[in-house]
Amino acid sequence: MNLDKKRQREIEIVTLMIHLYCLHHDDIQEEKLSQYARERIQKCPRMEDKTFCSQCQIHCYRQDMQEQIKKVMRYSGPRMILYHPIMAIRHALKI
């Protein structure tokens, strides 16, 4: 998979996960976190061989945003299989 396509898929998944979280919670500003995540993914220096941000040696997110995205991932990750099953499986397998 080429790098631009990988970045776009990563942005799509993160945006969906943030949206799913925000449908059920109101403690995070959806647009602000989505924009920040898109910017970080665009600048990711490890995108070519990256698996999951939580396993990366480099932490691109500011501490406050990192806490927000962790909260989103903990909630939305398991629920993605219900809302977007094919995308969730692809993401888990990184294909």
Stockholm file with secondary structure:
# STOCKHOLM 1.0

chainA/1-95         MNLDKKRQREIEIVTLMIHLYCLHHDDIQEEKLSQYARERIQKCPRMEDKTFCSQCQIHCYRQDMQEQIKKVMRYSGPRMILYHPIMAIRHALKI
#=GR chainA/1-95 SS CCHHHHHHHHHHHHHHHHHHHHHHCCSSCHHHHHHHHHHHHHTCTTGGGCCCGGGCSSCCSCHHHHHHHHHHHHHHHHHHHHHSHHHHHHHHHTC
#=GC SS_cons        CCHHHHHHHHHHHHHHHHHHHHHHCCSSCHHHHHHHHHHHHHTCTTGGGCCCGGGCSSCCSCHHHHHHHHHHHHHHHHHHHHHSHHHHHHHHHTC
//
